[in-house]
Amino acid sequence: MKEKIIQKSADLFLSYGFKSVTMDDIANGLGISKKTIYQHFDNKTKLVEATTLSMFDVISNGIDCICALKKNPIEEFYDIKKLVMDHLKNEKSSPLYQLQKYYPRIFASLKQKQFNLMQDCVRENLERGIKQDLFRKELNIDFISRIYFSSIIAIKDQDLFPYKQFSMNMLMENYLEYHIRGICTSKGLDYLQQFTNSYQS
C-alpha cells in the first residue's frame, strides 16, 4: 500500500502541484481513507519527501541506463531530456517551483542529489564528446557541467519563465540546442543538424 500511495501522490503532484494536492485528494484517488495514508506517513511533508525521493530514484536509474549505452554524446543529451520530460509529465504544473517555494528543505536536498547525478553524467558526456571531436577540446569541463545544471534549474523558475508564456518542453528544447551549439566543433554542429532534423521529423 505504501508504494501505491507514493505512486498516486507522484501522479497527482506532477499533474496539479505539491501545494494544490491535499491528503484528501490522494485518499480519494486511491479509494482509501486518509487514516490509511497516515498509517504510512505522519504528515504531508513526509509524503512529499518520500515521493520526490522515489521520483528521483526512477529518473536516476533511467539516466544511468542511458549513459551505460555510450551513445553519441549529442544524442545522449536528447535521450536524457526526453526521459526526464516523460517522467515529469512535461512539468505542466511546475512541480519543482512549488517544491522550492513550499518545501524548501526537501527542495535543497533533491537539488543536491540532482547535482551529484548530473555532474558525473555530464562530465563523462563532455569528455567523450571531446575525444570524438564533437565538442571543442578547450572546454573547461567543470565549468560547463555546472553551468548546464544551473541553467536547467533556472529555466524552471516561473518568475523568469512564466509557464503561460513558455512551455517546459519548449524551454528544454531551446536550451538544449543553445547549450550544445555553444560547445560543438564544426563536426559536432553537422551531427547536431542531422540529428535534430531526424529528431523533429
C-alpha positions in Angstrom: 0.0 0.0 0.0 2.9 2.4 0.8 4.2 2.1 -2.8 0.7 2.7 -4.2 0.3 5.8 -2.1 3.7 7.1 -3.4 2.7 6.3 -7.0 -0.6 8.1 -6.8 0.9 11.0 -4.9 3.6 11.4 -7.6 0.9 11.3 -10.4 -1.2 14.0 -8.6 1.7 16.2 -7.6 3.1 16.3 -11.1 -0.4 17.0 -12.5 -1.5 19.7 -10.1 1.5 20.7 -8.0 2.7 19.9 -4.5 0.8 22.7 -2.9 -2.6 22.1 -4.6 -2.9 18.4 -3.9 -4.4 17.5 -0.4 -4.2 14.3 1.5 -8.0 14.0 0.8 -7.3 14.2 -2.9 -4.7 11.4 -2.6 -7.1 9.2 -0.5 -10.0 9.8 -2.9 -7.8 8.9 -5.8 -6.9 5.6 -4.3 -10.3 4.9 -2.8 -9.0 4.7 0.7 -9.3 6.7 3.9 -6.9 9.4 5.0 -6.3 7.3 8.1 -4.7 4.6 5.8 -2.3 7.2 4.4 -1.3 8.4 7.9 -0.5 4.8 8.9 2.4 5.1 6.5 3.2 8.8 6.5 3.0 11.1 9.6 2.1 14.1 7.6 2.1 15.6 4.1 5.7 16.8 4.3 6.8 13.2 4.9 4.8 12.0 2.0 6.2 14.8 -0.3 9.7 13.8 0.8 9.1 10.1 0.1 7.5 10.9 -3.3 10.3 13.2 -4.5 12.9 10.6 -3.5 11.0 7.9 -5.3 10.8 10.0 -8.5 14.5 10.9 -8.3 15.4 7.2 -8.0 13.3 6.2 -11.0 14.8 9.0 -13.2 18.3 8.4 -11.8 18.1 4.7 -12.8 16.8 5.7 -16.2 19.7 8.2 -16.8 22.2 5.5 -15.6 20.8 3.1 -18.2 21.1 5.8 -21.0 24.7 6.7 -20.0 25.6 3.0 -19.9 24.8 2.7 -23.7 27.6 5.1 -24.5 25.7 6.5 -27.4 26.7 9.6 -29.4 27.1 12.4 -26.7 24.8 14.8 -28.6 22.1 12.1 -28.9 22.6 11.2 -25.3 21.7 14.7 -24.2 18.4 14.5 -26.1 17.6 11.0 -24.7 18.1 12.2 -21.2 15.9 15.2 -21.8 13.1 13.0 -23.2 13.4 10.6 -20.3 13.1 13.4 -17.7 10.2 15.2 -19.5 8.3 11.9 -19.9 8.6 11.1 -16.2 7.8 14.6 -15.1 4.8 14.9 -17.5 6.5 18.0 -19.1 6.2 19.7 -15.7 2.9 21.4 -16.7 2.2 22.3 -13.0 5.9 23.4 -12.4 6.3 21.0 -9.5 9.9 21.9 -8.9 9.0 25.6 -8.5 6.2 24.7 -6.0 8.6 22.3 -4.2 11.1 25.1 -3.8 8.5 27.6 -2.5 6.6 25.4 -0.1 9.1 22.7 0.8 12.5 24.4 0.7 14.3 21.8 2.8 13.2 18.9 0.6 14.0 21.0 -2.5 17.5 21.7 -1.3 18.1 18.0 -0.6 16.7 17.0 -4.0 18.8 19.7 -5.8 22.0 18.3 -4.2 21.1 14.8 -5.3 20.4 16.0 -8.8 23.6 18.0 -9.0 25.7 15.0 -7.9 24.0 12.8 -10.5 24.2 15.3 -13.4 27.8 16.3 -12.6 29.0 12.7 -13.2 26.8 12.2 -16.2 27.6 15.5 -18.0 31.3 15.4 -17.3 31.6 11.9 -18.8 29.5 13.0 -21.7 31.7 16.1 -22.4 34.9 14.0 -22.1 33.6 11.5 -24.6 32.4 14.3 -27.0 35.8 15.9 -26.9 37.5 12.6 -27.7 35.2 12.1 -30.7 35.9 15.7 -31.9 32.2 16.6 -31.4 32.9 19.1 -28.6 35.7 21.7 -28.5 38.9 20.5 -26.9 39.5 23.7 -24.9 36.2 23.4 -23.0 36.5 23.8 -19.2 34.6 20.6 -18.3 34.0 21.5 -14.7 32.6 24.9 -15.6 30.4 23.6 -18.5 28.9 20.8 -16.4 28.0 23.3 -13.6 26.6 25.9 -16.0 24.5 23.2 -17.7 23.0 22.2 -14.3 22.4 25.7 -13.1 20.7 26.7 -16.3 18.4 23.7 -16.2 17.3 24.9 -12.7 17.0 28.5 -13.9 14.6 27.8 -16.8 12.2 26.2 -14.3 11.9 29.5 -12.4 8.3 30.7 -13.1 9.3 34.3 -12.3 11.8 34.2 -15.1 9.8 32.0 -17.5 6.1 32.1 -16.7 4.6 28.7 -17.7 1.7 30.5 -19.5 4.2 32.1 -21.9 6.9 29.3 -22.0 6.1 25.6 -22.0 8.6 23.4 -20.3 9.1 21.4 -23.4 9.9 24.5 -25.5 12.3 25.8 -22.8 14.1 22.4 -22.6 14.3 22.1 -26.4 15.6 25.6 -26.9 18.1 25.5 -24.0 19.5 22.1 -25.1 20.2 23.3 -28.6 21.7 26.6 -27.2 23.9 24.6 -24.9 25.1 22.0 -27.5 25.8 24.7 -30.2 28.0 26.5 -27.6 30.3 23.5 -27.1 30.3 21.9 -30.5 33.1 21.7 -33.1 32.1 22.0 -36.8 31.8 18.2 -36.9 29.5 18.3 -33.9 27.4 21.0 -35.5 27.0 18.9 -38.6 25.9 15.9 -36.5 23.5 18.2 -34.5 21.9 19.4 -37.6 21.4 15.9 -39.0 20.1 14.6 -35.6 17.7 17.4 -34.9 16.2 17.1 -38.5 15.5 13.4 -37.9 14.5 14.0 -34.2 11.9 16.6 -35.2 10.5 14.6 -38.0 
